[in-house]
Amino acid sequence: MKIKQGDKVIIIAGKDKGTTGEVLKTFVKESKVIVKGVNVKTKFKKKSLQGPGSMFKTECKIDVSNVALVDPKSKKATRVGYTIKKDGSKTRVSKKSNEVIE
């Protein structure tokens, strides 16, 4: 998976199309990510002896195919490529602007 935790991404499909956010967590085996402020669902906690019931909002998983990395220069969706430096280290590079992705 070319998207990692902490990356700025844009949603390219679904009900939240066009919104941007930061990747909070990745699930490599499932090919899914959780993006901050996107795909928010309301969950309910039932009343119990320990306390009252409550309602809270939480982000749910999104498939990686519905997410694209944001280009650091143009702030638009881009694909990810790799370059290998002379010292042997591998870096991620934006396909649109050839800028290194941190």
N, CA, C and O atoms as a GROMACS GRO file, in nm:
protein
  408
    1MET      N    1   0.085  -0.116   0.000
    1MET     CA    2   0.000   0.000   0.000
    1MET      C    3   0.090   0.124   0.000
    1MET      O    4   0.185   0.131   0.078
    2LYS      N    5   0.061   0.220  -0.086
    2LYS     CA    6   0.147   0.337  -0.102
    2LYS      C    7   0.106   0.454  -0.012
    2LYS      O    8   0.176   0.554  -0.007
    3ILE      N    9  -0.005   0.441   0.057
    3ILE     CA   10  -0.050   0.546   0.149
    3ILE      C   11  -0.016   0.502   0.291
    3ILE      O   12  -0.041   0.388   0.330
    4LYS      N   13   0.042   0.595   0.366
    4LYS     CA   14   0.087   0.563   0.501
    4LYS      C   15   0.018   0.653   0.604
    4LYS      O   16  -0.046   0.752   0.568
    5GLN      N   17   0.032   0.617   0.729
    5GLN     CA   18  -0.025   0.694   0.839
    5GLN      C   19   0.040   0.832   0.843
    5GLN      O   20   0.162   0.845   0.835
    6GLY      N   21  -0.043   0.937   0.856
    6GLY     CA   22   0.006   1.074   0.862
    6GLY      C   23   0.002   1.147   0.728
    6GLY      O   24   0.027   1.267   0.724
    7ASP      N   25  -0.028   1.077   0.618
    7ASP     CA   26  -0.035   1.140   0.486
    7ASP      C   27  -0.160   1.227   0.472
    7ASP      O   28  -0.263   1.196   0.530
    8LYS      N   29  -0.149   1.335   0.394
    8LYS     CA   30  -0.265   1.416   0.357
    8LYS      C   31  -0.325   1.353   0.232
    8LYS      O   32  -0.255   1.335   0.132
    9VAL      N   33  -0.455   1.319   0.237
    9VAL     CA   34  -0.520   1.254   0.125
    9VAL      C   35  -0.648   1.328   0.088
    9VAL      O   36  -0.702   1.407   0.166
   10ILE      N   37  -0.696   1.302  -0.034
   10ILE     CA   38  -0.822   1.356  -0.082
   10ILE      C   39  -0.911   1.238  -0.119
   10ILE      O   40  -0.864   1.138  -0.174
   11ILE      N   41  -1.040   1.249  -0.089
   11ILE     CA   42  -1.136   1.143  -0.121
   11ILE      C   43  -1.179   1.161  -0.265
   11ILE      O   44  -1.224   1.269  -0.303
   12ILE      N   45  -1.166   1.056  -0.348
   12ILE     CA   46  -1.198   1.066  -0.490
   12ILE      C   47  -1.327   0.994  -0.528
   12ILE      O   48  -1.368   1.001  -0.644
   13ALA      N   49  -1.391   0.926  -0.433
   13ALA     CA   50  -1.517   0.856  -0.463
   13ALA      C   51  -1.598   0.842  -0.335
   13ALA      O   52  -1.543   0.835  -0.225
   14GLY      N   53  -1.729   0.839  -0.350
   14GLY     CA   54  -1.818   0.819  -0.236
   14GLY      C   55  -1.886   0.947  -0.192
   14GLY      O   56  -1.877   1.050  -0.259
   15LYS      N   57  -1.956   0.940  -0.079
   15LYS     CA   58  -2.036   1.054  -0.032
   15LYS      C   59  -1.951   1.172   0.014
   15LYS      O   60  -2.000   1.285   0.015
   16ASP      N   61  -1.826   1.149   0.051
   16ASP     CA   62  -1.737   1.254   0.098
   16ASP      C   63  -1.638   1.299  -0.011
   16ASP      O   64  -1.532   1.351   0.021
   17LYS      N   65  -1.673   1.278  -0.137
   17LYS     CA   66  -1.584   1.309  -0.248
   17LYS      C   67  -1.540   1.456  -0.245
   17LYS      O   68  -1.623   1.545  -0.228
   18GLY      N   69  -1.411   1.478  -0.261
   18GLY     CA   70  -1.357   1.613  -0.264
   18GLY      C   71  -1.302   1.663  -0.132
   18GLY      O   72  -1.233   1.765  -0.129
   19THR      N   73  -1.332   1.595  -0.022
   19THR     CA   74  -1.282   1.639   0.108
   19THR      C   75  -1.141   1.586   0.131
   19THR      O   76  -1.103   1.480   0.081
   20THR      N   77  -1.064   1.661   0.208
   20THR     CA   78  -0.929   1.620   0.239
   20THR      C   79  -0.916   1.594   0.388
   20THR      O   80  -0.994   1.646   0.468
   21GLY      N   81  -0.820   1.513   0.424
   21GLY     CA   82  -0.796   1.482   0.564
   21GLY      C   83  -0.666   1.406   0.580
   21GLY      O   84  -0.597   1.374   0.483
   22GLU      N   85  -0.633   1.380   0.705
   22GLU     CA   86  -0.509   1.309   0.738
   22GLU      C   87  -0.541   1.164   0.771
   22GLU      O   88  -0.642   1.135   0.835
   23VAL      N   89  -0.455   1.073   0.726
   23VAL     CA   90  -0.474   0.931   0.753
   23VAL      C   91  -0.438   0.904   0.898
   23VAL      O   92  -0.325   0.929   0.941
   24LEU      N   93  -0.534   0.853   0.974
   24LEU     CA   94  -0.511   0.822   1.115
   24LEU      C   95  -0.455   0.682   1.134
   24LEU      O   96  -0.369   0.660   1.220
   25LYS      N   97  -0.503   0.586   1.054
   25LYS     CA   98  -0.460   0.448   1.069
   25LYS      C   99  -0.477   0.375   0.936
   25LYS      O  100  -0.568   0.404   0.859
   26THR      N  101  -0.386   0.280   0.910
   26THR     CA  102  -0.396   0.199   0.789
   26THR      C  103  -0.414   0.053   0.826
   26THR      O  104  -0.362   0.006   0.928
   27PHE      N  105  -0.488  -0.019   0.744
   27PHE     CA  106  -0.511  -0.162   0.760
   27PHE      C  107  -0.463  -0.229   0.631
   27PHE      O  108  -0.538  -0.237   0.533
   28VAL      N  109  -0.340  -0.277   0.630
   28VAL     CA  110  -0.275  -0.326   0.508
   28VAL      C  111  -0.343  -0.452   0.456
   28VAL      O  112  -0.366  -0.463   0.336
   29LYS      N  113  -0.374  -0.546   0.543
   29LYS     CA  114  -0.434  -0.672   0.499
   29LYS      C  115  -0.573  -0.652   0.441
   29LYS      O  116  -0.614  -0.726   0.351
   30GLU      N  117  -0.648  -0.552   0.491
   30GLU     CA  118  -0.782  -0.524   0.441
   30GLU      C  119  -0.783  -0.421   0.329
   30GLU      O  120  -0.886  -0.402   0.264
   31SER      N  121  -0.670  -0.353   0.304
   31SER     CA  122  -0.658  -0.242   0.208
   31SER      C  123  -0.757  -0.130   0.240
   31SER      O  124  -0.828  -0.082   0.152
   32LYS      N  125  -0.759  -0.091   0.366
   32LYS     CA  126  -0.847   0.016   0.410
   32LYS      C  127  -0.770   0.116   0.496
   32LYS      O  128  -0.666   0.083   0.554
   33VAL      N  129  -0.823   0.238   0.503
   33VAL     CA  130  -0.763   0.343   0.585
   33VAL      C  131  -0.873   0.415   0.662
   33VAL      O  132  -0.990   0.412   0.623
   34ILE      N  133  -0.834   0.480   0.771
   34ILE     CA  134  -0.924   0.568   0.845
   34ILE      C  135  -0.872   0.710   0.827
   34ILE      O  136  -0.756   0.738   0.858
   35VAL      N  137  -0.958   0.800   0.778
   35VAL     CA  138  -0.921   0.939   0.751
   35VAL      C  139  -0.995   1.029   0.849
   35VAL      O  140  -1.114   1.011   0.873
   36LYS      N  141  -0.923   1.126   0.906
   36LYS     CA  142  -0.979   1.216   1.006
   36LYS      C  143  -1.090   1.302   0.946
   36LYS      O  144  -1.068   1.372   0.847
   37GLY      N  145  -1.209   1.297   1.006
   37GLY     CA  146  -1.322   1.380   0.964
   37GLY      C  147  -1.398   1.330   0.843
   37GLY      O  148  -1.483   1.402   0.791
   38VAL      N  149  -1.369   1.210   0.796
   38VAL     CA  150  -1.434   1.155   0.676
   38VAL      C  151  -1.501   1.023   0.711
   38VAL      O  152  -1.448   0.946   0.791
   39ASN      N  153  -1.617   0.997   0.650
   39ASN     CA  154  -1.694   0.875   0.673
   39ASN      C  155  -1.731   0.862   0.821
   39ASN      O  156  -1.709   0.759   0.884
   40VAL      N  157  -1.788   0.970   0.876
   40VAL     CA  158  -1.821   0.976   1.018
   40VAL      C  159  -1.957   0.911   1.041
   40VAL      O  160  -2.055   0.945   0.974
   41LYS      N  161  -1.962   0.819   1.135
   41LYS     CA  162  -2.085   0.749   1.172
   41LYS      C  163  -2.120   0.782   1.316
   41LYS      O  164  -2.031   0.811   1.397
   42THR      N  165  -2.248   0.779   1.349
   42THR     CA  166  -2.294   0.801   1.485
   42THR      C  167  -2.315   0.667   1.552
   42THR      O  168  -2.387   0.581   1.501
   43LYS      N  169  -2.252   0.649   1.667
   43LYS     CA  170  -2.266   0.525   1.743
   43LYS      C  171  -2.336   0.557   1.875
   43LYS      O  172  -2.324   0.667   1.928
   44PHE      N  173  -2.409   0.458   1.926
   44PHE     CA  174  -2.484   0.474   2.049
   44PHE      C  175  -2.437   0.372   2.152
   44PHE      O  176  -2.414   0.256   2.120
   45LYS      N  177  -2.424   0.419   2.276
   45LYS     CA  178  -2.386   0.330   2.386
   45LYS      C  179  -2.509   0.314   2.475
   45LYS      O  180  -2.570   0.411   2.517
   46LYS      N  181  -2.542   0.189   2.502
   46LYS     CA  182  -2.661   0.160   2.580
   46LYS      C  183  -2.638   0.194   2.728
   46LYS      O  184  -2.527   0.184   2.779
   47LYS      N  185  -2.745   0.235   2.794
   47LYS     CA  186  -2.739   0.265   2.937
   47LYS      C  187  -2.704   0.139   3.015
   47LYS      O  188  -2.754   0.030   2.986
   48SER      N  189  -2.616   0.153   3.116
   48SER     CA  190  -2.579   0.039   3.198
   48SER      C  191  -2.568   0.083   3.343
   48SER      O  192  -2.592   0.200   3.375
   49LEU      N  193  -2.532  -0.010   3.432
   49LEU     CA  194  -2.517   0.024   3.573
   49LEU      C  195  -2.398   0.118   3.597
   49LEU      O  196  -2.398   0.194   3.693
   50GLN      N  197  -2.299   0.113   3.509
   50GLN     CA  198  -2.181   0.198   3.526
   50GLN      C  199  -2.208   0.344   3.489
   50GLN      O  200  -2.138   0.433   3.538
   51GLY      N  201  -2.305   0.371   3.405
   51GLY     CA  202  -2.332   0.509   3.365
   51GLY      C  203  -2.447   0.519   3.268
   51GLY      O  204  -2.505   0.419   3.226
   52PRO      N  205  -2.480   0.643   3.231
   52PRO     CA  206  -2.591   0.664   3.138
   52PRO      C  207  -2.551   0.630   2.994
   52PRO      O  208  -2.432   0.615   2.964
   53GLY      N  209  -2.648   0.619   2.910
   53GLY     CA  210  -2.622   0.596   2.769
   53GLY      C  211  -2.566   0.721   2.705
   53GLY      O  212  -2.579   0.831   2.759
   54SER      N  213  -2.503   0.705   2.591
   54SER     CA  214  -2.445   0.822   2.525
   54SER      C  215  -2.442   0.800   2.375
   54SER      O  216  -2.460   0.689   2.325
   55MET      N  217  -2.417   0.910   2.304
   55MET     CA  218  -2.409   0.909   2.159
   55MET      C  219  -2.275   0.973   2.122
   55MET      O  220  -2.242   1.079   2.175
   56PHE      N  221  -2.199   0.911   2.032
   56PHE     CA  222  -2.073   0.971   1.991
   56PHE      C  223  -2.048   0.943   1.844
   56PHE      O  224  -2.102   0.847   1.788
   57LYS      N  225  -1.967   1.026   1.782
   57LYS     CA  226  -1.935   1.013   1.640
   57LYS      C  227  -1.795   0.954   1.626
   57LYS      O  228  -1.704   0.988   1.702
   58THR      N  229  -1.778   0.866   1.527
   58THR     CA  230  -1.648   0.804   1.504
   58THR      C  231  -1.624   0.787   1.354
   58THR      O  232  -1.718   0.771   1.276
   59GLU      N  233  -1.497   0.790   1.315
   59GLU     CA  234  -1.461   0.768   1.175
   59GLU      C  235  -1.455   0.619   1.146
   59GLU      O  236  -1.407   0.541   1.228
   60CYS      N  237  -1.504   0.580   1.028
   60CYS     CA  238  -1.501   0.440   0.987
   60CYS      C  239  -1.402   0.422   0.872
   60CYS      O  240  -1.351   0.519   0.816
   61LYS      N  241  -1.375   0.296   0.840
   61LYS     CA  242  -1.276   0.263   0.738
   61LYS      C  243  -1.324   0.300   0.598
   61LYS      O  244  -1.444   0.297   0.569
   62ILE      N  245  -1.228   0.335   0.512
   62ILE     CA  246  -1.252   0.364   0.371
   62ILE      C  247  -1.156   0.278   0.290
   62ILE      O  248  -1.042   0.257   0.331
   63ASP      N  249  -1.201   0.229   0.176
   63ASP     CA  250  -1.114   0.151   0.091
   63ASP      C  251  -1.005   0.241   0.031
   63ASP      O  252  -1.031   0.357   0.000
   64VAL      N  253  -0.887   0.187   0.016
   64VAL     CA  254  -0.773   0.265  -0.035
   64VAL      C  255  -0.797   0.312  -0.178
   64VAL      O  256  -0.743   0.415  -0.218
   65SER      N  257  -0.875   0.239  -0.255
   65SER     CA  258  -0.901   0.278  -0.394
   65SER      C  259  -0.983   0.407  -0.403
   65SER      O  260  -0.985   0.469  -0.509
   66ASN      N  261  -1.049   0.447  -0.296
   66ASN     CA  262  -1.130   0.570  -0.296
   66ASN      C  263  -1.053   0.690  -0.243
   66ASN      O  264  -1.111   0.796  -0.221
   67VAL      N  265  -0.922   0.674  -0.223
   67VAL     CA  266  -0.840   0.778  -0.163
   67VAL      C  267  -0.718   0.801  -0.251
   67VAL      O  268  -0.662   0.706  -0.306
   68ALA      N  269  -0.677   0.929  -0.266
   68ALA     CA  270  -0.556   0.962  -0.341
   68ALA      C  271  -0.472   1.058  -0.259
   68ALA      O  272  -0.525   1.140  -0.184
   69LEU      N  273  -0.342   1.047  -0.273
   69LEU     CA  274  -0.250   1.134  -0.202
   69LEU      C  275  -0.258   1.275  -0.258
   69LEU      O  276  -0.280   1.293  -0.378
   70VAL      N  277  -0.242   1.376  -0.172
   70VAL     CA  278  -0.244   1.516  -0.215
   70VAL      C  279  -0.103   1.556  -0.255
   70VAL      O  280  -0.007   1.536  -0.180
   71ASP      N  281  -0.091   1.615  -0.375
   71ASP     CA  282   0.038   1.663  -0.424
   71ASP      C  283   0.084   1.782  -0.341
   71ASP      O  284   0.007   1.876  -0.322
   72PRO      N  285   0.208   1.781  -0.289
   72PRO     CA  286   0.252   1.890  -0.203
   72PRO      C  287   0.261   2.026  -0.275
   72PRO      O  288   0.252   2.130  -0.209
   73LYS      N  289   0.277   2.027  -0.406
   73LYS     CA  290   0.293   2.152  -0.480
   73LYS      C  291   0.159   2.208  -0.527
   73LYS      O  292   0.129   2.324  -0.501
   74SER      N  293   0.078   2.126  -0.597
   74SER     CA  294  -0.046   2.175  -0.657
   74SER      C  295  -0.170   2.152  -0.570
   74SER      O  296  -0.277   2.203  -0.603
   75LYS      N  297  -0.158   2.076  -0.461
   75LYS     CA  298  -0.268   2.046  -0.369
   75LYS      C  299  -0.382   1.971  -0.438
   75LYS      O  300  -0.498   1.985  -0.398
   76LYS      N  301  -0.351   1.892  -0.542
   76LYS     CA  302  -0.449   1.809  -0.611
   76LYS      C  303  -0.410   1.663  -0.596
   76LYS      O  304  -0.301   1.632  -0.549
   77ALA      N  305  -0.501   1.574  -0.636
   77ALA     CA  306  -0.476   1.430  -0.625
   77ALA      C  307  -0.362   1.388  -0.717
   77ALA      O  308  -0.351   1.437  -0.829
   78THR      N  309  -0.278   1.297  -0.668
   78THR     CA  310  -0.166   1.248  -0.746
   78THR      C  311  -0.141   1.101  -0.715
   78THR      O  312  -0.187   1.048  -0.613
   79ARG      N  313  -0.067   1.037  -0.804
   79ARG     CA  314  -0.023   0.901  -0.780
   79ARG      C  315   0.115   0.904  -0.716
   79ARG      O  316   0.181   1.008  -0.712
   80VAL      N  317   0.158   0.790  -0.666
   80VAL     CA  318   0.285   0.782  -0.594
   80VAL      C  319   0.382   0.695  -0.672
   80VAL      O  320   0.346   0.587  -0.720
   81GLY      N  321   0.505   0.744  -0.684
   81GLY     CA  322   0.612   0.667  -0.745
   81GLY      C  323   0.728   0.657  -0.647
   81GLY      O  324   0.726   0.721  -0.542
   82TYR      N  325   0.827   0.578  -0.682
   82TYR     CA  326   0.943   0.561  -0.596
   82TYR      C  327   1.070   0.592  -0.674
   82TYR      O  328   1.079   0.563  -0.794
   83THR      N  329   1.167   0.651  -0.606
   83THR     CA  330   1.300   0.668  -0.664
   83THR      C  331   1.402   0.612  -0.566
   83THR      O  332   1.384   0.618  -0.444
   84ILE      N  333   1.509   0.559  -0.620
   84ILE     CA  334   1.615   0.503  -0.536
   84ILE      C  335   1.736   0.595  -0.550
   84ILE      O  336   1.786   0.618  -0.660
   85LYS      N  337   1.782   0.647  -0.437
   85LYS     CA  338   1.897   0.737  -0.436
   85LYS      C  339   2.027   0.656  -0.450
   85LYS      O  340   2.025   0.533  -0.446
   86LYS      N  341   2.137   0.727  -0.467
   86LYS     CA  342   2.267   0.660  -0.485
   86LYS      C  343   2.310   0.584  -0.360
   86LYS      O  344   2.382   0.484  -0.370
   87ASP      N  345   2.266   0.630  -0.243
   87ASP     CA  346   2.305   0.559  -0.120
   87ASP      C  347   2.218   0.437  -0.094
   87ASP      O  348   2.240   0.365   0.004
   88GLY      N  349   2.118   0.411  -0.181
   88GLY     CA  350   2.035   0.292  -0.170
   88GLY      C  351   1.902   0.314  -0.100
   88GLY      O  352   1.822   0.221  -0.091
   89SER      N  353   1.878   0.435  -0.051
   89SER     CA  354   1.750   0.461   0.017
   89SER      C  355   1.639   0.484  -0.085
   89SER      O  356   1.663   0.538  -0.194
   90LYS      N  357   1.521   0.445  -0.049
   90LYS     CA  358   1.404   0.452  -0.136
   90LYS      C  359   1.314   0.564  -0.086
   90LYS      O  360   1.282   0.568   0.033
   91THR      N  361   1.272   0.656  -0.174
   91THR     CA  362   1.185   0.768  -0.133
   91THR      C  363   1.060   0.769  -0.219
   91THR      O  364   1.061   0.729  -0.336
   92ARG      N  365   0.950   0.817  -0.159
   92ARG     CA  366   0.825   0.832  -0.233
   92ARG      C  367   0.824   0.965  -0.305
   92ARG      O  368   0.868   1.067  -0.251
   93VAL      N  369   0.773   0.965  -0.430
   93VAL     CA  370   0.773   1.084  -0.513
   93VAL      C  371   0.635   1.102  -0.576
   93VAL      O  372   0.571   1.004  -0.616
   94SER      N  373   0.589   1.228  -0.584
   94SER     CA  374   0.464   1.260  -0.651
   94SER      C  375   0.482   1.246  -0.802
   94SER      O  376   0.581   1.296  -0.856
   95LYS      N  377   0.388   1.180  -0.870
   95LYS     CA  378   0.397   1.162  -1.014
   95LYS      C  379   0.371   1.292  -1.090
   95LYS      O  380   0.424   1.311  -1.199
   96LYS      N  381   0.290   1.384  -1.033
   96LYS     CA  382   0.257   1.509  -1.102
   96LYS      C  383   0.371   1.607  -1.102
   96LYS      O  384   0.406   1.663  -1.206
   97SER      N  385   0.432   1.630  -0.985
   97SER     CA  386   0.532   1.736  -0.974
   97SER      C  387   0.672   1.685  -0.944
   97SER      O  388   0.765   1.765  -0.933
   98ASN      N  389   0.690   1.555  -0.932
   98ASN     CA  390   0.819   1.494  -0.899
   98ASN      C  391   0.878   1.548  -0.768
   98ASN      O  392   1.000   1.550  -0.752
   99GLU      N  393   0.793   1.590  -0.677
   99GLU     CA  394   0.839   1.637  -0.544
   99GLU      C  395   0.842   1.518  -0.449
   99GLU      O  396   0.761   1.426  -0.460
  100VAL      N  397   0.937   1.521  -0.357
  100VAL     CA  398   0.949   1.415  -0.257
  100VAL      C  399   0.837   1.429  -0.156
  100VAL      O  400   0.809   1.539  -0.108
  101ILE      N  401   0.773   1.319  -0.122
  101ILE     CA  402   0.664   1.316  -0.025
  101ILE      C  403   0.722   1.277   0.110
  101ILE      O  404   0.784   1.171   0.123
  102GLU      N  405   0.702   1.362   0.208
  102GLU     CA  406   0.755   1.335   0.344
  102GLU      C  407   0.655   1.255   0.423
  102GLU      O  408   0.681   1.222   0.539
   0.00000   0.00000   0.00000
